[in-house]
Each structure stands twice: as structure tokens, then as C-alpha cells.
Amino acid sequence: MNVLLVEDEITAARGLRKLLADIDPDIRVLAHLTSVQDTVSWLSTQNLPDLIFLDIQLKDGLSFDIFKEVDCLIPVIFCTAFDHYALEAFKLNSIDYLLKPYQKEELEIAIKKFRMISGRTELIDYAKLAQSIHEFKRYKDRFLVKAGRNFYHVSPDQIACLYTQAKVNFIKTLSGKQYVVDEYLDELERTLDPALFFRINRQTIVAIAAIDSVQNDHGKYFVKLKGLNSELLSVSRSRITEFKKWLGQTGN
């Protein structure tokens, strides 16, 4: 069986490859892709796989956009970090899914189901599925953080920013407290409401509630957070247009 992996988290993709090899050494991974556009290009030029493992949220958009440009009937097993509310959308649309982090038992069941229905694939209404997931999606309402030997809960409305420094990930609160958090910034970004949080650069996510001012210095944008006496945080040039749109959408 030939499969295609579309997953932008390298660690998750490696784990999935290993689980597939453990379950069936004859499963061949034709390629590992990380974006919508790369997948569109690959599916347009390569021999099609028997099955696609498809992450919902890719680095350049939702994976449903792939099928706006490529018309194919390849069976798909969706991979998602969405919570159980969003998973109802998959059930309503008769879609197989794997919940991250991947579990061997669940993967075995999904592959077994694929083999049972192989040859009876119907065209999926991806637009309907995307809308269903949007309606069901819930964002994380608290984060487990640590300071020294102690653990605490921090809610999104307490967060000023999230950032990475020396390969360690932190949450800083509006009151100025700083905590270590285990998740990577990519993972944290997916669990935050995009109306309230924005990733201004590779190292930093800021909360709209924490922004005191935005400065434009000869085309370079900097963010100053409220009451934290912090240095100005730079907005990546590639993110400036989207950042300005985000500020406008939130009414600021």
C-alpha cells in the first residue's frame, strides 16, 4: 500500500511513519509534504497514492484548499489536534480521522477500515466539512504552566504573550509573571483563538488585550505591550500586512 503524508509538524510526521512501519512494513510512504501548495503540485504530477494521511491545519492554510485545485477520489484519513467538539464534524460527514498525538491502536483501526472500504470511495464535500469543523471548533480555555517545581493553570484572558527563548517556551501574563510551558509555539498557536492572538514573528505570539501601541519606524513595525516594561517586539516583514488586517478585524 502506497501512502502520502501531509503533515507540517516534523515530529508528528516521524511518529506517524514509525507507527505505520510497525503496523505493516509493506506500507510505503511515497512522500512527506508540509503545505497546501506542495501537496497540490505533488498530486498534479506524481502517481497517486492509495491513501492520504492529511493534517487539517497546514502552514499555509487548511488542507481542504488542496481539493479546490486538485480533483481526486483518493481516500483520506484526516489528522487533527481539534478537540472532541470538532470531531463531531467528521462523524457527521462520515470521515475517518486520527486525533493527535497519534496512537497505534487508533491507527490500526483506521487502516483496517480503509482496507474494508477500499474501492468504494465517494467524493467528499470538503467545503461542507470545513464549515462543519469551523462551527464545532473550540479553543483551549486553560494552559498548564510551571514555575520551579510548581504547576499552575493560566487562562487565555490572562496571557500577554507567548514566546520562545533559548529553545524554551514561555507564557507571560498581563501581570508580568512568566511561566515555562511544555508545548511548542506551533502547537500553542493552533489552540489559541486567532481573533485574540497573533504570531508577530517566529518567536512570539501576542494577545490583542496586551498591546499598548504599535510603532512604524520607516516600514518596520514594533509592538509595545501594556505595563510589562518590555522591549519593543518586532513584527516580521512577511507578517506586517496580515498583522494590520488582524488589528483592524479586532476593532483596534
N, C-alpha and C positions, 0 to 999 in steps of 0.2 A: 504494500500500500504506500502510495506517494502522498506526502502531506506538505502543506505550506504553512509556515508560522509567520503571523503578522503580530508583532508584539514589540513595543518600544522600550520596555524595561528589560535590560540585558540580563539581569539576574533571574527574572521570571522566565525569560526565554530559555536560559540554560537549564533551569529546573524542569521546565516542560520537556525539553529534549531528553533529559536523563530519564524522566518518568516514562516517556514513550519507548525508549530503548529497553527499559526494564520490563515493560508490559509485553512488547513484541519487537524483538531485534530486527524483524523484517520490515518494520516501518521505516521508510526513507524520507528524511527531511530534505526537500528539494531546495529550499531557500528560507532564510530568516530575514524578513523585511520589517521596517520600523515606521513607515509613513504611508499616508494615503497615496501620494503621488508615485512613490516607488512601487507600491502594490499595483496601481493602475498600469504602470509601464510594464511590470513583470507579467501580469496576466494578459497583456495585449501582445506579447512577443514570445512567450515560452509555452511549452507543452503544459496543459492544465493538470493540476494535481487531482487526486481522488477526494481530498478533504482539506478544508482550510480551518486552522485554529486562528480566530480573529479577535484581537483585543478591541474593545469598544472605543476607548479614548486613545488616539494616537497623537504623536507630537504635532501634527499639522491639521488635526481635526477629527471628527467622528468617522469611524470606519465605514458607516453606511454610505458615505460620499463616494466610496470606491465603486459602488454599484450604480451610481448615477452616470458613470463613464464607461463601465465595463458590464456588458450583459452576459451573464453566465449562470448556469444552473448547478454550480459546484456546491455540494453540501457544506454547511458551515457550523462549527461549534464555537459559539461566542465565549470569550473570556472577559470577565468583568470583576471589578472591585466594588460594584454597587451593592447597596445593602438589600435586605430581603424585600423591601417595598418595590424596588426596581425589578427584582426578579419576577414579580407577578406579570410584568410586561412580556417576558419571554414565554411564560406559561400560556398567556392569553393568545400569543401568536404561534404557539407550537414550535418553539425554537429550543434547541439544545443549548446549554450553557455550562461553563465551569466558573466557579467562584474562586477568586484569589484569596489566599495563597493556594496553589494547586494541590489537590490531594490525590494520591494514586488510586484509591478506591473509586472516587468520582470520575476520574479519567477513564478507568476501565469500563465503567458503566456507559459512559458517553460513546466510547469506541464500539462497544457491543451493540448499542442502539443504532449507531451509524451502519454497522455491518448488516443489521436486520432490515433496515430501510433502504439500503443501497440499491440504486436503480429505480427508485420511486420518488425521486426528488421533485418538488414543485417549486415554482418561482416564489421567492419570498417578497412580501411587500415591505421593503426596507424603510420607506417613508413612514408607513404606519407604525412600524416597530420603533423607529427613532422618536416619533411623537409620544408613543406609549411610555418609553423609558424616561423621556423628559417629564411627563406627568407624574410618574411614580418616584422619580429620583428624590432622595433625601440627603442632606449634607450632615456631616458629623456634628454632634451637639456638644461634645467634650473631648479633650485630649489628655492622655496620661503623660505626665511630665515628671522629672525627678530633679532634686537638688540635694547633693550629697547622698545620703542613704535614704532619704525620704521621697515618697511619691505623692503627687498631687493631681487634682483634676483642674484643667483650665478650659473655660467655655470660650467659644469664638468671640463673644462680645467683650471679653477681657483682653484679647490679643491686639497688640500694636503692630508687631511684625514677626516674621519667621525668617531665619537666616542660617547660612552655613559658614562656619569659620574653622579653619584648620581641620576640615573633614568631620567636624562635629556639628550637629544640627540643634538649633536653639529656638525657643519661643520666648519673646519678650512681651510682657504685659503692659497695659496702659499705665499701670502704677510703677513701672520701671523694674519689676522683678524679672529675672532671667532664669530659664529652666532648660535643661537638656531634654531632647525628645528623640526617641529611637528611630522614627520613620525618616526616610529621605525626603528632601524637599519636593521631589516629583510626586511622591506618594501623598504628602500633605496637601499639595496644590489640588489634587483631584478630589479631596474630601472637603474643601472649602467652597463656600458659595461665591461664584465668580462676580456676583454683583457687589460683594463686600470686600473681596480680597483681589489683589493684582500682583503678579510677579514682575517686578520692575527690571530685574536682571537675573542672571543665573544663580546668584547667591541670596537673593532677598525677595520676600513676599511682604507687601504692606497692606494694612487694613485701612479702608476709607475713613473709618472713625478716628484713626490716629493721625491723619495728615493735617498738619498745621498750615503748610504752604508748599507751593511748587514754584521753583525758580527756573527761569530760562536764561541761561548765560551763553549768548552767542550760539544758539541752537542746541546747546547741551542742557538737558533737564535734570533738576535735582529736587529731591523730596525732603522736607523737614518734618519730623514727627513731633507731636504735641508733648511738651513737658518732660522730655526724656534727655534733654541736653545732649542729644546725639549729633554726630557729624552729618553733613548732608549726604543723602543716599542718591547715587546716580541712576538714571534710567537709561537702559541700553538704547542706542540709536535705533536699532531694529524694532524696539517696542514703543517708541515715542508716539507714533500715530495711534496705535491701539490704546495706549495709556490715556491719551487725551479723549478718545471716544469713551473710554471707561469712566473717566471723571465726569463727562457730560451725562452719561446714562444714569449715573447715581445722583445727579442733580447738584453737583458741586462744580 
